[in-house]
Amino acid sequence: MPVHKDVIVAILGASSGFAGLVLVFLGFVLTAYQGLGTPVPKRVKARYQRLALSVSVAFLLAIVCVALSVCWLLLRHPAEVFYTSTVAVFFAQLVSLVGTAGFAIRRLFD
């Protein structure tokens, strides 16, 4: 069984890397959205807006996971709720990554 501290440190590193990559992808999506111009149908813009929202949620989950990890590390006697929450949010992050990637790939073939 791994030690809680090792798990939290690993999650902290993975979540911060995840946040950086997702932020870059969000920049690509926003740049593409801004490059559409004005005579574009609302349906096309709505697709980019939904994708940007999905990526933003993934980024927010990563930031929350980093914050929970840091809180767990800073506390002298961390509560079990911080550990459980950190692990739960990390798995939610993974689900959001797969969901966002699937959403983006599906949009390519629509």
C-alpha positions in Angstrom: 0.0 0.0 0.0 1.5 3.4 -1.0 2.0 6.1 1.6 -0.5 8.9 1.4 2.2 11.5 1.0 3.7 9.8 -2.0 0.2 9.6 -3.6 -0.5 13.3 -3.0 2.9 14.3 -4.4 2.3 12.2 -7.5 -1.2 13.7 -8.0 0.2 17.2 -7.5 2.8 16.7 -10.2 0.3 15.1 -12.6 -2.4 17.7 -12.0 -0.1 20.7 -12.5 1.2 19.2 -15.7 -2.3 18.4 -16.8 -3.4 22.0 -16.1 -0.6 23.4 -18.2 -1.4 21.2 -21.2 -5.1 21.9 -21.0 -4.4 25.6 -20.7 -2.4 25.5 -24.0 -5.2 23.6 -25.7 -7.7 26.2 -24.4 -5.5 28.8 -26.0 -5.8 27.0 -29.3 -9.5 26.7 -29.1 -9.9 30.4 -28.2 -7.6 31.5 -31.0 -9.5 29.4 -33.5 -12.8 30.9 -32.2 -11.5 34.4 -32.6 -10.3 33.7 -36.1 -13.7 32.8 -37.3 -14.7 36.3 -38.1 -18.2 37.8 -38.0 -20.1 36.2 -41.0 -20.0 32.8 -39.4 -23.3 31.1 -38.4 -24.2 30.9 -34.8 -24.2 27.1 -35.0 -20.5 27.1 -35.8 -19.6 29.5 -33.1 -21.7 27.5 -30.6 -19.5 24.4 -31.3 -16.4 26.3 -30.3 -18.1 27.7 -27.3 -19.1 24.3 -26.0 -15.6 23.0 -26.6 -14.1 25.9 -24.8 -16.4 25.3 -21.9 -15.5 21.6 -21.8 -11.8 22.5 -21.7 -12.3 25.2 -19.1 -14.0 22.6 -16.8 -11.0 20.3 -17.2 -8.7 23.1 -16.4 -10.7 24.1 -13.3 -10.7 20.5 -12.0 -6.9 20.4 -12.4 -6.5 23.7 -10.4 -8.8 22.4 -7.7 -6.8 19.2 -7.5 -3.6 21.2 -7.2 -5.1 23.3 -4.4 -6.3 20.3 -2.5 -2.9 18.6 -2.8 -1.1 21.6 -1.5 -3.5 22.0 1.4 -3.0 18.3 2.3 0.8 18.8 2.2 0.7 22.1 4.3 -1.4 20.7 7.1 0.4 19.1 10.0 -2.2 16.5 10.6 -4.2 16.4 7.4 -7.7 15.2 7.5 -8.7 12.1 5.6 -11.3 14.2 3.7 -8.5 16.1 2.0 -6.8 12.9 0.8 -10.1 11.4 -0.4 -11.2 14.6 -2.1 -7.8 14.9 -3.8 -8.0 11.4 -5.2 -11.6 11.8 -6.2 -11.0 15.1 -8.0 -8.0 13.5 -9.7 -10.1 10.7 -11.1 -12.7 13.3 -12.2 -9.9 15.1 -14.0 -9.1 11.9 -15.9 -12.7 11.4 -16.9 -12.9 15.1 -18.0 -9.7 14.6 -20.1 -11.2 11.6 -21.9 -14.5 13.4 -22.3 -13.0 16.5 -23.7 -10.8 14.6 -26.1 -13.7 12.6 -27.3 -15.8 15.7 -27.7 -13.1 17.4 -29.7 -12.4 14.4 -31.9 -16.2 13.9 -32.5 -16.4 17.6 -33.6 -13.7 17.0 -36.2 -15.9 14.4 -38.0 -19.2 16.2 -37.8 
